[in-house]
Amino acid sequence: MTISPFRVDFDDDVIAGIRERLRGATLPPRRGEGWEHGASVDYLDQFRSYWVDEFDWTAAQDRLNAYPQYTVSIEGLDIHFYWVRGSGPAPRPLLLTHGWPGSVVEFLPVIDALAHPGTSGGDGSDSFEVVVPSLPGFGFSGRPEGVVGPRTTARLWRRLMIDVLGYERFGAQGGDLGSMVTAYLGGEHADVVSAIHLNFVPIRPAPDAELTPEERSWRGEADAFRANELDYFVLQEHRPQTVAVALQDSPLGAAAWMLERMNAWSDGGVDCAFRIDDLITNLLLYIASGRIASSLWFYRSFLLECEGRTHPTARVEVPTGIAVFPKEMLNGRPPRTWVERDYQVVHWSVMGRGGHFACLEQPELFVRDVRDFFRTHMETGRDPT
């Protein structure tokens, strides 16, 4: 399998079309204030104005092109990925997997610190060979024609790291959909995966009789959270094409659909947790690339491929590190006792701030925890040929 260098080059006509649709978009009447009933109309109005009149499209493209990136065909599917070689004496191979509505943009703030720790006051012995792929159907990866969910993606990532890049073993990190891929990597590819790190924790169901009072209480709260907050998940699992028609046709509609989730899952909301340029750049990887529909179909594939299981059927036995961010989705931060049923937990960090998009919200905390965990629980990798 031959890798080809890749650079982001947004088509001028595509960008012009996005601008035109943004200018012509009609917002609904305001009902209430803020985000109580979904996307804030006031926020979207300001967001749209910035996107059309102030956002620097060229700077965003340059930032996406700041690190070496490539494409390779694996099992007939084009996979886009960043590959940044570490500068330390023996860098550890590390695979970082994003989720929805995120993208590789989430990891841009930490690539330098992980690959070149000396640039941020770190120890050179903590350097990593950083690999950041776009999920199948996301960003600049190809659109799958069949069922490709977390389990298949874990196999594709194995082939990327071992067969394409030449590593013998590697570590993996993930949140959101990326945590499911990472759990399947640890559970089904332990012969090549040294350790995994999660900031969202997929678990298996457990019989009521086995639960502690704390676990039973958490399950009740998590069930209520799912009923109130995860209706988008059910819709994208069962009716992805209907949602795709609306979101692909309207950039502002896509922004509303995705930003409402990012606001709800972040620590302090979108105004406090993120830079607006990062939010728009992230959206472009869905809208300008034409990947909205295929990203939603990943949820349908998850349902068909994994039968709704976010975790492999067996306990994950590779060393596992957990970073618990206080504003993470409730269903993604189970009690430690429950997590220990499903993983070999050797590292558990409780963070003082941050939410679901941990790397983008709190890059320094993220980097510190990843370094601390893999320093102890992953051997260095050989230099690939």
C-alpha positions in Angstrom: 0.0 0.0 0.0 1.5 3.3 -1.1 0.9 6.5 0.8 0.4 9.8 -1.2 1.1 13.3 0.2 -2.0 15.3 0.7 -2.8 19.0 1.0 -6.1 20.7 1.8 -7.2 22.8 -1.2 -10.7 24.1 -0.9 -12.3 24.7 -4.3 -13.1 28.4 -4.8 -16.5 27.6 -6.2 -17.4 25.5 -3.2 -16.4 28.2 -0.8 -18.3 30.8 -2.8 -21.4 28.5 -2.8 -21.2 28.2 1.0 -20.9 31.9 1.4 -24.0 32.5 -0.8 -26.1 30.0 1.0 -25.1 31.5 4.4 -26.0 35.0 3.3 -29.4 33.8 2.0 -30.3 31.6 4.9 -33.4 32.5 6.9 -33.3 32.0 10.6 -36.6 31.0 12.4 -38.3 33.3 14.9 -36.8 33.4 18.4 -38.6 31.3 21.0 -37.1 31.9 24.4 -33.5 32.8 25.2 -30.2 31.0 24.7 -30.0 27.2 24.1 -32.9 26.0 26.2 -34.9 24.7 23.3 -32.0 23.8 20.9 -29.7 26.0 18.9 -29.6 29.6 20.0 -30.9 31.9 17.2 -29.1 34.9 18.5 -25.8 33.0 18.6 -26.3 31.6 15.1 -27.0 35.0 13.7 -23.7 36.3 15.1 -21.9 33.1 14.1 -23.2 33.5 10.5 -22.1 37.1 10.3 -18.6 36.2 11.4 -18.4 33.3 9.1 -19.4 35.4 6.1 -17.6 38.6 6.8 -14.6 38.0 9.0 -13.5 34.3 8.9 -10.2 33.9 7.1 -10.6 30.9 4.8 -7.0 31.0 3.7 -5.6 31.0 7.2 -7.9 28.0 8.1 -6.6 26.1 5.1 -3.0 27.0 6.0 -3.5 25.7 9.5 -4.9 22.4 8.2 -1.8 22.1 6.0 0.7 22.9 8.8 1.5 19.2 9.4 2.4 16.4 7.0 -0.7 14.6 5.9 -1.3 11.7 3.5 -3.9 9.4 2.0 -3.7 5.6 1.5 -6.1 3.1 0.1 -6.9 0.3 2.7 -9.3 -2.4 1.7 -10.5 -0.2 -1.2 -11.2 2.8 1.0 -9.1 6.0 0.9 -8.0 7.0 4.4 -6.7 10.5 5.1 -4.3 11.0 8.0 -1.7 13.2 9.6 1.6 11.6 10.4 4.0 13.7 12.5 7.3 12.1 13.4 8.5 12.6 17.0 11.8 14.3 17.7 12.8 12.5 20.9 15.3 9.7 21.2 12.6 6.9 21.0 9.2 8.2 20.1 6.1 6.0 20.9 3.6 5.4 18.1 0.3 7.0 19.1 -3.0 6.9 17.2 -5.6 9.6 18.0 -9.2 9.1 16.8 -11.9 11.8 16.7 -15.6 11.5 16.8 -18.8 13.3 15.6 -19.3 16.3 15.3 -15.5 16.6 15.7 -12.7 16.0 13.2 -9.0 16.0 13.0 -9.2 19.7 13.9 -9.7 18.6 17.5 -6.1 17.3 17.7 -4.3 20.2 15.9 -3.6 22.0 19.2 -1.7 19.1 20.7 0.3 17.6 17.8 3.5 19.7 18.5 3.4 19.1 22.2 3.1 15.3 21.7 5.6 15.0 18.8 8.0 17.6 20.1 7.6 17.9 23.8 10.7 20.2 24.1 8.7 22.9 22.4 6.4 23.2 25.3 8.8 22.6 28.2 8.4 18.8 28.2 10.9 16.0 28.3 12.1 14.6 25.0 11.7 11.1 26.2 7.9 11.7 26.2 7.8 12.2 22.4 5.3 10.4 20.2 5.0 9.5 16.5 1.5 11.1 16.1 -1.0 9.6 13.7 -4.4 11.3 13.3 -6.7 9.7 10.8 -10.0 11.0 9.6 -12.7 8.4 10.3 -14.1 6.7 7.2 -16.7 9.0 5.7 -15.4 12.0 7.5 -13.1 14.9 6.4 -10.9 13.9 3.5 -11.3 10.1 4.0 -13.3 8.2 1.4 -17.1 7.6 1.6 -17.7 3.9 2.4 -20.2 2.2 0.1 -21.0 -0.5 2.7 -21.1 -0.9 6.4 -18.1 0.6 8.1 -18.5 1.3 11.8 -16.2 1.3 14.9 -15.3 -2.4 14.6 -14.3 -2.2 11.0 -12.5 1.1 11.6 -10.4 -0.5 14.3 -9.3 -3.1 11.8 -8.5 -0.4 9.2 -6.5 1.5 11.9 -4.5 -1.7 12.6 -3.6 -2.0 9.0 -2.7 1.7 8.8 -0.3 1.5 11.7 1.2 -1.9 11.1 1.0 -2.6 7.3 1.3 0.9 6.0 3.4 2.8 8.5 5.5 -0.2 9.7 5.1 0.0 13.4 5.1 -3.3 15.4 3.0 -2.1 18.3 1.2 1.2 19.1 -0.9 3.0 21.6 -4.4 4.5 20.9 -6.5 7.3 22.3 -10.0 8.3 21.6 -13.2 10.1 22.6 -16.8 10.0 21.4 -17.0 7.7 18.4 -13.2 7.5 18.6 -13.5 5.9 22.0 -15.5 3.1 20.5 -12.9 2.5 17.8 -10.2 2.6 20.5 -12.1 0.1 22.7 -12.4 -2.3 19.8 -8.7 -1.8 19.1 -7.8 -2.7 22.7 -10.3 -5.6 22.8 -9.7 -7.2 19.4 -6.2 -6.2 18.4 -4.3 -6.6 21.7 -1.5 -8.4 19.8 -0.4 -5.0 18.3 -2.0 -2.5 20.7 0.1 -1.8 23.8 -2.3 0.4 25.7 -5.4 2.6 25.3 -6.4 6.0 26.7 -10.0 7.2 26.8 -11.7 10.4 27.7 -15.2 8.9 27.0 -15.7 5.4 28.3 -17.8 2.8 26.4 -19.1 0.0 28.7 -21.1 -3.2 28.6 -24.5 -3.5 30.2 -24.5 -5.3 33.6 -27.2 -7.2 35.4 -28.9 -5.2 38.1 -27.9 -7.8 40.7 -24.2 -7.2 40.1 -24.5 -3.4 40.5 -23.4 -1.5 43.6 -25.7 1.2 44.9 -23.5 3.9 43.3 -23.5 2.1 40.0 -27.3 1.6 40.1 -27.8 5.3 40.8 -25.5 6.3 38.0 -27.3 4.0 35.6 -30.6 5.6 36.4 -29.2 9.1 35.8 -27.4 8.0 32.6 -30.6 6.4 31.3 -32.5 9.7 31.9 -29.6 11.6 30.2 -29.8 9.4 27.2 -33.6 9.9 26.9 -33.3 13.7 27.1 -30.0 14.3 25.2 -29.3 11.5 22.8 -32.3 11.8 20.4 -29.9 13.0 17.7 -28.0 9.6 18.1 -31.2 7.6 17.5 -32.1 9.7 14.5 -28.7 9.4 12.9 -28.7 5.6 13.5 -32.1 5.1 12.0 -32.7 7.9 9.5 -29.3 9.3 8.5 -30.3 10.0 4.9 -33.2 12.3 5.9 -31.0 14.4 8.2 -28.2 14.4 5.5 -30.5 16.1 2.9 -31.3 19.0 5.3 -27.8 19.5 6.6 -26.0 19.1 3.2 -28.3 21.7 1.7 -27.9 24.3 4.4 -24.5 25.3 5.9 -26.3 27.2 8.6 -28.5 24.3 9.4 -25.5 22.0 9.7 -23.9 24.6 12.0 -27.1 24.6 14.2 -27.2 20.8 14.3 -23.6 20.4 15.3 -23.0 23.5 17.5 -26.0 22.7 19.6 -24.3 19.5 20.6 -21.0 21.1 21.1 -22.6 23.7 23.3 -24.3 21.1 25.5 -21.3 18.9 25.9 -18.6 21.5 26.6 -17.5 23.2 29.8 -19.0 26.7 29.6 -20.6 26.4 26.2 -19.3 27.2 22.7 -18.5 30.9 23.5 -16.2 29.9 26.4 -14.9 26.5 25.4 -13.8 27.1 21.8 -12.3 29.6 19.3 -14.9 30.5 16.7 -12.3 29.9 14.0 -11.8 26.3 15.2 -15.6 25.7 15.1 -15.9 27.0 11.5 -12.8 25.0 10.3 -14.3 21.9 11.9 -17.6 22.5 10.1 -15.7 23.0 6.8 -14.4 19.4 7.0 -18.0 18.3 6.8 -19.5 20.9 4.4 -16.8 21.8 2.0 -15.7 18.1 1.7 -19.2 16.9 1.1 -19.0 14.4 4.0 -22.1 15.3 6.0 -24.1 12.3 4.7 -21.3 9.7 5.0 -20.5 10.9 8.6 -24.1 10.3 9.6 -24.1 6.9 8.0 -21.3 5.9 10.4 -24.0 5.8 13.1 -26.1 3.5 10.9 -23.1 1.3 10.4 -22.5 1.2 14.2 -26.0 -0.1 14.7 -25.7 -2.7 12.0 -22.1 -3.8 12.6 -21.9 -3.7 16.4 -25.7 -4.2 17.1 -25.6 -1.1 19.2 -22.6 -2.3 21.4 -20.2 0.5 22.1 -17.8 -2.0 23.7 -16.5 -5.4 22.5 -18.2 -8.4 24.0 -15.2 -9.3 26.2 -13.3 -7.3 28.8 -10.4 -5.2 27.3 -7.2 -6.6 28.9 -4.6 -4.1 27.6 -3.6 -1.4 30.1 -6.2 1.3 30.0 -5.9 5.0 31.1 -9.0 7.0 31.8 -9.3 10.8 31.9 -12.5 12.0 33.5 -13.5 15.5 32.5 -16.3 17.1 34.7 -18.5 18.2 31.8 -18.2 15.0 29.8 -21.6 13.5 28.8 -22.9 11.6 31.8 -23.2 8.3 30.0 -19.5 8.6 29.1 -18.2 8.8 32.7 -19.3 5.7 34.5 -18.2 4.9 38.1 -14.7 3.5 38.3 -15.9 0.2 39.6 -18.0 -0.3 36.5 -15.2 0.7 34.2 -12.9 -1.8 35.9 -15.3 -4.7 35.0 -14.7 -3.9 31.3 -11.1 -2.7 31.2 -7.7 -3.3 32.9 -7.7 0.2 34.4 -4.2 1.2 35.5 -4.5 5.0 35.3 -7.5 7.2 36.4 -7.3 11.0 36.3 -10.1 13.3 37.4 -9.8 16.7 35.7 -10.7 20.0 37.2 -12.3 21.4 34.0 -13.2 20.4 30.5 -15.9 18.6 28.7 -16.6 16.2 25.8 -14.1 17.7 23.4 -11.2 17.4 25.9 -8.4 17.9 23.5 -9.8 21.0 21.9 -11.1 22.5 25.2 -8.1 21.7 27.5 -5.1 20.8 25.3 -2.6 21.2 28.2 -4.5 18.9 30.5 -5.0 16.4 27.7 -1.3 16.3 26.8 -0.2 16.0 30.4 -2.4 13.0 31.0 -1.5 11.3 27.8 2.2 11.7 28.5 1.8 10.5 32.1 -0.1 7.4 31.1 1.9 6.2 28.0 5.2 7.0 29.7 4.6 4.1 32.0 2.4 1.8 30.0 3.7 1.7 26.4 7.1 0.7 25.1 8.8 2.8 22.6 8.3 1.9 18.9 10.9 1.1 16.3 11.6 3.5 13.5 9.4 2.4 10.6 10.9 2.0 7.2 
